[in-house]
Amino acid sequence: MSVPKIELAGVTKAFSGKVVLAGVDLTVMPGESMVIIGGSGTGKSVTMKCILGLLRPDAGSIRIDGQEVSGLKGRALAAHQARFGMLFQGGALFDSLPVWRNVSFALSGPARERRAAALDNLARVGLGPEVADLKPSELSGGMQKRVALARAIAPRPEIIFFDEPTTGLDPIMADVINALIRQLVSELGITALTITHDMASVRRIADRVAMLYQGRIIWQGERNAIDSAENPFVDQFVHGRAEGPIQMQLRRL
């Protein structure tokens, strides 16, 4: 049996006494596309930050390729983080740099080689060389997201995190981005971990799905099993029902 690419066991994290992660257990195999679903404030982003080493868990184990990484510091932590690519929710492009320099930001070598690599990665997300010298502000929201995706894959990371990859996009462009993510993960053999509440993304991107609720993984299974999951929390979330075990706290005016 192969070693998991990412393995979390009993991971906990609290801020000022407020428990965010209450014992997260999660396994992601090499080359797998795992999607974590859950409402706002359930700990999805905190889980991702703990894996990256941006936050240190209070307890529990985080292993990458079987090696414990939760206590890394200095150069060891930097080397760990270099194994990851990231598609941020807002794209997070550098406004002052042209597109090609954004895409090649994490690459080294002569400018000519970095530009060639940028053009190659732009082509992978369906963008031509005519956008290379434009600034991000000259692009549409969908094009900016594709540039950000090209930047995420440019260093050929072992693992890519996708943070709400379709936020702010219209349904057609969202489907384009979802299809690109699915294609690139398959072609490049990258392990992917996505956090989202967009069920259209889940159905497009995921091999497996895990639901995070009140700081714990309460269900996980194959993508095709989410509609028939015998779990009332999953059923309510997947079908977007107001009534169910997940109660939204509304502020009275």
N, C-alpha and C positions, 0 to 999 in steps of 0.2 A: 504494500500500500504506500502511495507517495506521501511525502511530508506536506502538510498544509502550507500554503504560501503565507497566510495570515491566520493566527490562532489567538483568540482572547479567551481567558478563563477567569471568571470571578472578578472582573474589572470593576472597581468602584471609584467614584469621584464625587466630592461634595465641595460646595463653595459657601463659606460663612455658615456652615451648619445645614445648608440645604442640599440634600442628596439629589444628584443628577443621574449618576450611574449607580445602580444598586446590585451589581453582580452580573455583568454582561459576559455571556458565553457565545462565541461566534467562531466559525471555521470557514475559511475561503481557500479553495484548492487552486493550484497553479493553472493559469489560463481561464479561470472561471470569472463570470460576471455576476457579482452579488449586488443586490439592491436592498438597502435598508429603508423601510417605510415607517412612517409614524408622524404624528402631529407636531406642531411647533412646540418646542420646549421639552421634548421627550428625551433628548440627549444624543441625537444623531451627530451633530457637529462636534460635540465634546468627545464622542467615541472616535471620530476621525482625527481630532487633534491629539488624542492620547496615542493613537497608532503612530502618528507622525513624530511624536516626541515634543510637540509644542506644549503639551500639558503632561504632567506626571501623575499617573493614577495613585490613589491613596492605598489601594491594595489590588491584588490580582496579578496575572501574568499576561504579557503580550509577546508573542513569538513571531518572528519572520523567518521562514525556512528553518524552523525548529530552534532558532537562537533567541534567547531572551533579549528584548530591546528596551524594556520600560525604564531602566536606570542609566541609559547611556548619557554621556556628557562629552563636551568638547569635540575633538576630531571624530571620535567614534559616532557621535550623534550626527555630525555633519555628513559623514559617509552614509549613515543610515538614511537620512533625509534625501540624499542624492539619488536613491533608488526609486523615488516616487516622482510621478508627474501629477499635476493638479489643474483641473478646469474649475475655476472659481465661479461662484454664482453670478457675479456681475462682469465676468470676463477679466477684469483687473489688468487691462492693457496699459502700457505706458504712453500717455497722450503725446509726450514730446518726441517719441521715437517713431520712425516710419515702420510700416508693417513688417518688413523683412527683418529689421533689427529686433522687433518684438518677438518674432518667431524664433530667431537664433540667439535669444538673450542668454540661454543656459549653455550655449555651445562655445567651444574654444577654437583657435586656429586663425588663419588669415581671413580678412574680410571677404575676399572672393569666395573662399570655400564656405564660409558661413552663409553668405548670400545664396549660393547654389543649394545648400541644404535647406534654407528657408523656402526657396522656390519649389523644391521637391515636396516639402511638407505642405505647402499651400496647395499644390496640385492634388495631394491626397485628400484634401477637404473640399475640392471642387473650385478652387480659386486660381485664377491665372496670374501671370507675371505682371500684368498691368496694375495690380493692386499693391505691388511690393513697395513702391515708394510713396504711397499715400499714408496719411496720418489716420489713426483710428477714428478721429472725429469726422472723417470724410466717408466713412463706411456706415451702412445700415446696421441695425442691431443684430440681424442674423449673420451678416458678414463678420462683424466683430466677434461673435461667438465662434465662428469657424476659424478665425485667426487665432483665438485663444485655444481652440482645440489643436490646431497645428503646432502652437508653441508647446502644449502639453506633451505631444508625442515626439517632438523634435529630438530630445536626448535619448529616445528609445528606452524609457524607464521600464523597470520590471513590473511596477504597479502604478495604476492611475486612479486617482480619486476624482469623482465627478460630484460637485456640490450643486444640487438643484440645476441641472444643465439646461433646462428649457424655460427657466423663469424669465418672464418679460417678452417671450416670443409668441407670435401668432401660431395657431394650430398647424398650419402648413410648414412653417419654418421649424417649429418644434419637432415635427415628424422628420424633417430633413436632418436635423441635428441628432435625433435618436438613431436614425438609420446609419449615419456616419459613425457614431460611437460603436454601434454593433459591428459594423464592417471593419473598423480599425482594430478593435479589440481582437476580432477573429483573425484578421490578416497578420497582425504583429505578434500574436500570442501573448498579449499583455493580460495580467490579472487586473480586474476592474472592481472597484467598490464605489457604488453610487448611493447618495442619500437624496431622497425626493419624496414628495407627496403627490406627484403627478402620475396617476395610474396608467396613462398612455405611455409614458416613459418606461414604467415598470414592465409593461407588456412587450415593449420593443427591445429593451436593453438586457433584461435579466435572464440568467440561467436559473438562479435561485433567488428567493426573496426571504427576508427576515423582517419581522415587525418588532419595533422597539416601543415599549409602553411602560411608563413609570420607571424608567431606568433599567428595564430588563427585556431580553428577547423573549417574547411570549409565544412566538410561532415562527417556524421557518420551514421552507419546502420548495419544491419545484415551481417555476413560474406558472405552469398550467394548473397548479393545484390551488391557487389563491381563491378562485371563485367557488370552489367546493370545500374550502377549509372549514372544518367543524369547530370554528373558534368565533364566538360572537364579536370579539373586538376586531378581528380581521374582517369579518363580514361587514360590519358597520363602516369601517374605514374604506375598504375597497369599493363599496357601493355608495359612499358619501351620504349616509343617512344621519339625520340629526338625532333620531331616537336610537338608543342602545346603551351599552355599558360605558361607553366613553362619553362623559358629560362635560360640555363646554361651560366654563364659568363666565357668565355674562355680568357686566357691571351695570348696576341699576343707576339711572340718572336721577 
